[in-house]
Amino acid sequence: MILKNVPVTDDHIHIDLINGRGIEAAKDFHRSGGTHIFLVSKPAWSFGIIPKSGEDYRKVFDITLETAEKIRETGVVVYPILGVHPAELTKLNQFMTLNEAEKIMCDGLSLAAGYVREKRAVAIKSGRPHYPVEDLVLESSNRILFHALTLAGEEDCALQIHAETGPCSDVVDMAKKAGTPVFRVVKHFASPKTPLTPSMLAKHESIPDMASEKRSFTMESDYMDDNQRPGSVIGPKSVPRFTRKMLENNLISEEDAFRIHKDTPEKVYGVEINL
């Protein structure tokens, strides 16, 4: 009952109608008090796709949009985020040169930007590997990330990045050079020290302190909806449940909850979060 008048937004969640629980996971989110989600496209390999051109990502993006339509039937408001997972670089590099893989990923991101332009998606997803890679791979990844930042600036939209653990402070200068406001760059699976907009895993122990400091951040589950990895990273009920628990224990205020779940995502993504 405590969430009755409070919007609850999951800033990074996957729902997979093919390989996961699909709509049942979305219903779990809704029944637990969740109201809005940012539905993030899954890697191409999730659907058995090995892109040979940027255009091959269209099937991944269209699957995401079809999923969004199905989820809306449950009463959840859905904002799609489309892009290319940074780990795809090392996957593609098994089948082609690094330069070829980089071009395909950049072209895929340009395709995603087209969906934003058509108002079929609200943001782009990119980043760089969160695991150790060779210098050449890291350099290629940073070029792809810069391309994504440039696209976000051109389309006046947000960019969610998946990257290494830590603040990713160097992305601030990259964003400025690319023409993207830093507050519109969201660090998915963030740590509190990032100068980007943090999207915090719902169970992160720093959330109450960040809220008391009036920080601008969002909450996420990073739920993967993969039957091979049930409950990873945390379940679809997590954002509503942790929000409710923190409110009940006076760890955050209702004002804090509105800032986390409404004010910040509205500012970052240019959307409306209403009950």
One Martini backbone bead per residue (centre of mass of N, CA, C, O) as a GRO file, in nm:
protein
  275
    1MET     BB    1   0.052   0.065  -0.014
    2ILE     BB    2   0.299   0.268  -0.009
    3LEU     BB    3   0.297   0.277  -0.348
    4LYS     BB    4   0.031   0.406  -0.453
    5ASN     BB    5   0.165   0.725  -0.507
    6VAL     BB    6   0.426   0.582  -0.641
    7PRO     BB    7   0.651   0.569  -0.866
    8VAL     BB    8   0.809   0.281  -1.047
    9THR     BB    9   1.142   0.259  -1.186
   10ASP     BB   10   1.308   0.067  -1.431
   11ASP     BB   11   1.616   0.148  -1.594
   12HIS     BB   12   1.710  -0.180  -1.627
   13ILE     BB   13   1.552  -0.412  -1.845
   14HIS     BB   14   1.471  -0.750  -1.934
   15ILE     BB   15   1.250  -0.893  -2.184
   16ASP     BB   16   1.185  -1.245  -2.282
   17LEU     BB   17   0.979  -1.426  -2.503
   18ILE     BB   18   1.188  -1.668  -2.578
   19ASN     BB   19   1.416  -1.715  -2.314
   20GLY     BB   20   1.193  -1.644  -2.096
   21ARG     BB   21   0.920  -1.530  -1.903
   22GLY     BB   22   0.829  -1.257  -1.985
   23ILE     BB   23   0.524  -1.148  -1.901
   24GLU     BB   24   0.548  -1.261  -1.611
   25ALA     BB   25   0.769  -1.062  -1.526
   26ALA     BB   26   0.602  -0.805  -1.573
   27LYS     BB   27   0.378  -0.881  -1.371
   28ASP     BB   28   0.555  -0.884  -1.122
   29PHE     BB   29   0.628  -0.590  -1.131
   30HIS     BB   30   0.336  -0.479  -1.117
   31ARG     BB   31   0.234  -0.628  -0.854
   32SER     BB   32   0.477  -0.484  -0.680
   33GLY     BB   33   0.449  -0.159  -0.804
   34GLY     BB   34   0.520  -0.127  -1.087
   35THR     BB   35   0.512   0.121  -1.373
   36HIS     BB   36   0.811   0.157  -1.505
   37ILE     BB   37   1.015   0.098  -1.806
   38PHE     BB   38   1.343   0.027  -1.935
   39LEU     BB   39   1.380  -0.135  -2.233
   40VAL     BB   40   1.648  -0.345  -2.312
   41SER     BB   41   1.833  -0.457  -2.541
   42LYS     BB   42   1.967  -0.739  -2.651
   43PRO     BB   43   2.185  -0.933  -2.756
   44ALA     BB   44   2.218  -1.093  -3.049
   45TRP     BB   45   2.293  -1.379  -2.929
   46SER     BB   46   2.014  -1.432  -2.786
   47PHE     BB   47   1.900  -1.490  -3.108
   48GLY     BB   48   2.131  -1.615  -3.295
   49ILE     BB   49   2.294  -1.352  -3.386
   50ILE     BB   50   2.535  -1.272  -3.651
   51PRO     BB   51   2.645  -0.995  -3.754
   52LYS     BB   52   2.720  -0.857  -4.098
   53SER     BB   53   2.554  -0.599  -4.023
   54GLY     BB   54   2.382  -0.337  -3.903
   55GLU     BB   55   2.100  -0.436  -4.012
   56ASP     BB   56   2.087  -0.699  -3.826
   57TYR     BB   57   1.967  -0.534  -3.573
   58ARG     BB   58   1.669  -0.502  -3.644
   59LYS     BB   59   1.558  -0.761  -3.520
   60VAL     BB   60   1.627  -0.690  -3.228
   61PHE     BB   61   1.463  -0.425  -3.214
   62ASP     BB   62   1.186  -0.543  -3.298
   63ILE     BB   63   1.161  -0.734  -3.063
   64THR     BB   64   1.159  -0.514  -2.848
   65LEU     BB   65   0.901  -0.366  -2.951
   66GLU     BB   66   0.712  -0.610  -2.929
   67THR     BB   67   0.752  -0.646  -2.627
   68ALA     BB   68   0.648  -0.371  -2.538
   69GLU     BB   69   0.355  -0.416  -2.634
   70LYS     BB   70   0.295  -0.655  -2.447
   71ILE     BB   71   0.354  -0.511  -2.175
   72ARG     BB   72   0.136  -0.284  -2.195
   73GLU     BB   73  -0.104  -0.488  -2.137
   74THR     BB   74  -0.032  -0.487  -1.812
   75GLY     BB   75   0.023  -0.151  -1.743
   76VAL     BB   76   0.301  -0.092  -1.834
   77VAL     BB   77   0.537   0.144  -1.888
   78VAL     BB   78   0.727   0.179  -2.199
   79TYR     BB   79   1.087   0.235  -2.265
   80PRO     BB   80   1.295   0.212  -2.522
   81ILE     BB   81   1.630   0.065  -2.556
   82LEU     BB   82   1.879   0.091  -2.812
   83GLY     BB   83   2.154  -0.142  -2.906
   84VAL     BB   84   2.506  -0.229  -2.841
   85HIS     BB   85   2.682  -0.454  -2.697
   86PRO     BB   86   3.014  -0.439  -2.609
   87ALA     BB   87   3.071  -0.759  -2.616
   88GLU     BB   88   3.037  -0.796  -2.930
   89LEU     BB   89   3.324  -0.748  -3.020
   90THR     BB   90   3.451  -1.021  -2.926
   91LYS     BB   91   3.255  -1.197  -3.076
   92LEU     BB   92   3.303  -1.090  -3.370
   93ASN     BB   93   3.622  -1.133  -3.366
   94GLN     BB   94   3.589  -1.447  -3.430
   95PHE     BB   95   3.478  -1.378  -3.751
   96MET     BB   96   3.653  -1.104  -3.758
   97THR     BB   97   3.773  -0.818  -3.772
   98LEU     BB   98   3.792  -0.546  -3.577
   99ASN     BB   99   3.707  -0.338  -3.794
  100GLU     BB  100   3.451  -0.484  -3.883
  101ALA     BB  101   3.312  -0.491  -3.606
  102GLU     BB  102   3.308  -0.187  -3.557
  103LYS     BB  103   3.133  -0.110  -3.798
  104ILE     BB  104   2.883  -0.275  -3.729
  105MET     BB  105   2.829  -0.139  -3.455
  106CYS     BB  106   2.802   0.150  -3.558
  107ASP     BB  107   2.569   0.087  -3.753
  108GLY     BB  108   2.378  -0.015  -3.531
  109LEU     BB  109   2.366   0.257  -3.380
  110SER     BB  110   2.253   0.420  -3.614
  111LEU     BB  111   1.995   0.260  -3.626
  112ALA     BB  112   1.898   0.328  -3.339
  113ALA     BB  113   1.881   0.635  -3.389
  114GLY     BB  114   1.643   0.610  -3.587
  115TYR     BB  115   1.434   0.523  -3.375
  116VAL     BB  116   1.451   0.782  -3.215
  117ARG     BB  117   1.370   0.973  -3.445
  118GLU     BB  118   1.085   0.802  -3.467
  119LYS     BB  119   0.989   0.746  -3.164
  120ARG     BB  120   1.052   0.423  -3.077
  121ALA     BB  121   1.275   0.550  -2.895
  122VAL     BB  122   1.467   0.710  -2.614
  123ALA     BB  123   1.745   0.543  -2.646
  124ILE     BB  124   2.086   0.449  -2.610
  125LYS     BB  125   2.322   0.170  -2.635
  126SER     BB  126   2.647   0.117  -2.477
  127GLY     BB  127   3.019   0.099  -2.452
  128ARG     BB  128   3.234  -0.125  -2.264
  129PRO     BB  129   3.415  -0.352  -2.144
  130HIS     BB  130   3.403  -0.528  -1.813
  131TYR     BB  131   3.665  -0.661  -1.917
  132PRO     BB  132   3.958  -0.768  -1.998
  133VAL     BB  133   4.156  -0.616  -2.262
  134GLU     BB  134   4.302  -0.529  -2.524
  135ASP     BB  135   4.405  -0.234  -2.643
  136LEU     BB  136   4.266  -0.252  -2.923
  137VAL     BB  137   3.983  -0.309  -2.808
  138LEU     BB  138   3.958  -0.054  -2.635
  139GLU     BB  139   3.991   0.149  -2.864
  140SER     BB  140   3.749   0.052  -3.024
  141SER     BB  141   3.538   0.090  -2.799
  142ASN     BB  142   3.578   0.401  -2.775
  143ARG     BB  143   3.486   0.463  -3.061
  144ILE     BB  144   3.203   0.351  -3.030
  145LEU     BB  145   3.122   0.530  -2.791
  146PHE     BB  146   3.161   0.799  -2.939
  147HIS     BB  147   2.950   0.747  -3.150
  148ALA     BB  148   2.714   0.726  -2.950
  149LEU     BB  149   2.747   1.012  -2.832
  150THR     BB  150   2.702   1.157  -3.100
  151LEU     BB  151   2.418   1.051  -3.152
  152ALA     BB  152   2.290   1.162  -2.893
  153GLY     BB  153   2.342   1.457  -2.968
  154GLU     BB  154   2.184   1.458  -3.240
  155GLU     BB  155   1.907   1.333  -3.094
  156ASP     BB  156   1.860   1.426  -2.804
  157CYS     BB  157   1.966   1.182  -2.612
  158ALA     BB  158   2.021   0.917  -2.434
  159LEU     BB  159   2.293   0.718  -2.271
  160GLN     BB  160   2.362   0.392  -2.213
  161ILE     BB  161   2.621   0.238  -2.011
  162HIS     BB  162   2.840  -0.040  -2.045
  163ALA     BB  163   3.091  -0.103  -1.796
  164GLU     BB  164   3.317  -0.071  -1.588
  165THR     BB  165   3.403  -0.066  -1.281
  166GLY     BB  166   3.326   0.257  -1.190
  167PRO     BB  167   3.325   0.599  -1.285
  168CYS     BB  168   3.407   0.686  -1.581
  169SER     BB  169   3.539   0.984  -1.611
  170ASP     BB  170   3.632   0.999  -1.918
  171VAL     BB  171   3.337   1.036  -2.038
  172VAL     BB  172   3.302   1.335  -2.000
  173ASP     BB  173   3.488   1.433  -2.232
  174MET     BB  174   3.355   1.270  -2.453
  175ALA     BB  175   3.077   1.404  -2.433
  176LYS     BB  176   3.164   1.694  -2.489
  177LYS     BB  177   3.289   1.634  -2.772
  178ALA     BB  178   3.003   1.502  -2.877
  179GLY     BB  179   2.749   1.679  -2.756
  180THR     BB  180   2.678   1.553  -2.463
  181PRO     BB  181   2.524   1.563  -2.188
  182VAL     BB  182   2.622   1.421  -1.898
  183PHE     BB  183   2.335   1.363  -1.766
  184ARG     BB  184   2.264   1.169  -2.032
  185VAL     BB  185   2.472   0.973  -1.901
  186VAL     BB  186   2.429   0.635  -1.820
  187LYS     BB  187   2.532   0.429  -1.551
  188HIS     BB  188   2.519   0.116  -1.557
  189PHE     BB  189   2.586  -0.036  -1.284
  190ALA     BB  190   2.664   0.160  -1.052
  191SER     BB  191   2.858   0.386  -0.883
  192PRO     BB  192   2.857   0.659  -0.672
  193LYS     BB  193   3.126   0.810  -0.814
  194THR     BB  194   2.996   0.892  -1.060
  195PRO     BB  195   2.956   1.167  -1.298
  196LEU     BB  196   2.733   1.029  -1.390
  197THR     BB  197   2.434   0.883  -1.423
  198PRO     BB  198   2.311   0.677  -1.187
  199SER     BB  199   2.238   0.323  -1.203
  200MET     BB  200   2.106   0.147  -0.942
  201LEU     BB  201   2.107  -0.118  -0.777
  202ALA     BB  202   1.849  -0.183  -0.568
  203LYS     BB  203   2.053  -0.322  -0.336
  204HIS     BB  204   2.221  -0.083  -0.284
  205GLU     BB  205   2.363   0.057   0.006
  206SER     BB  206   2.386   0.373  -0.106
  207ILE     BB  207   2.101   0.492  -0.155
  208PRO     BB  208   2.028   0.648   0.108
  209ASP     BB  209   2.269   0.845   0.096
  210MET     BB  210   2.210   0.961  -0.186
  211ALA     BB  211   1.930   1.067  -0.110
  212SER     BB  212   2.022   1.260   0.126
  213GLU     BB  213   2.201   1.424  -0.101
  214LYS     BB  214   2.021   1.468  -0.360
  215ARG     BB  215   2.071   1.278  -0.579
  216SER     BB  216   2.097   1.188  -0.918
  217PHE     BB  217   1.906   0.888  -0.966
  218THR     BB  218   1.859   0.545  -1.033
  219MET     BB  219   1.683   0.229  -1.076
  220GLU     BB  220   1.771  -0.129  -1.093
  221SER     BB  221   1.792  -0.484  -1.199
  222ASP     BB  222   1.910  -0.632  -1.454
  223TYR     BB  223   1.714  -0.816  -1.577
  224MET     BB  224   1.752  -1.093  -1.810
  225ASP     BB  225   1.554  -1.314  -1.888
  226ASP     BB  226   1.694  -1.618  -1.835
  227ASN     BB  227   1.654  -1.957  -1.805
  228GLN     BB  228   1.972  -2.005  -1.749
  229ARG     BB  229   1.942  -1.726  -1.544
  230PRO     BB  230   1.770  -1.713  -1.287
  231GLY     BB  231   1.739  -1.382  -1.147
  232SER     BB  232   1.915  -1.228  -1.331
  233VAL     BB  233   2.049  -1.034  -1.127
  234ILE     BB  234   1.766  -0.937  -1.046
  235GLY     BB  235   1.449  -0.930  -1.002
  236PRO     BB  236   1.147  -0.780  -1.112
  237LYS     BB  237   1.065  -0.700  -0.799
  238SER     BB  238   1.302  -0.528  -0.676
  239VAL     BB  239   1.241  -0.225  -0.703
  240PRO     BB  240   0.975  -0.220  -0.546
  241ARG     BB  241   1.074  -0.363  -0.286
  242PHE     BB  242   1.309  -0.172  -0.207
  243THR     BB  243   1.143   0.082  -0.199
  244ARG     BB  244   0.944  -0.005   0.018
  245LYS     BB  245   1.150  -0.074   0.240
  246MET     BB  246   1.277   0.214   0.259
  247LEU     BB  247   1.014   0.359   0.334
  248GLU     BB  248   0.933   0.190   0.588
  249ASN     BB  249   1.240   0.257   0.719
  250ASN     BB  250   1.326   0.559   0.656
  251LEU     BB  251   1.562   0.577   0.424
  252ILE     BB  252   1.341   0.712   0.254
  253SER     BB  253   1.152   0.936   0.095
  254GLU     BB  254   0.902   1.037  -0.103
  255GLU     BB  255   1.075   1.249  -0.240
  256ASP     BB  256   1.299   1.056  -0.321
  257ALA     BB  257   1.128   0.866  -0.493
  258PHE     BB  258   1.049   1.082  -0.703
  259ARG     BB  259   1.338   1.145  -0.793
  260ILE     BB  260   1.413   0.857  -0.887
  261HIS     BB  261   1.129   0.773  -1.058
  262LYS     BB  262   1.082   1.072  -1.205
  263ASP     BB  263   1.270   1.324  -1.228
  264THR     BB  264   1.526   1.195  -1.348
  265PRO     BB  265   1.410   1.041  -1.597
  266GLU     BB  266   1.282   1.290  -1.723
  267LYS     BB  267   1.545   1.451  -1.765
  268VAL     BB  268   1.718   1.237  -1.919
  269TYR     BB  269   1.479   1.123  -2.138
  270GLY     BB  270   1.221   1.303  -2.199
  271VAL     BB  271   0.984   1.206  -2.013
  272GLU     BB  272   0.686   1.068  -1.866
  273ILE     BB  273   0.601   1.020  -1.509
  274ASN     BB  274   0.291   0.866  -1.456
  275LEU     BB  275  -0.011   0.746  -1.289
   0.00000   0.00000   0.00000
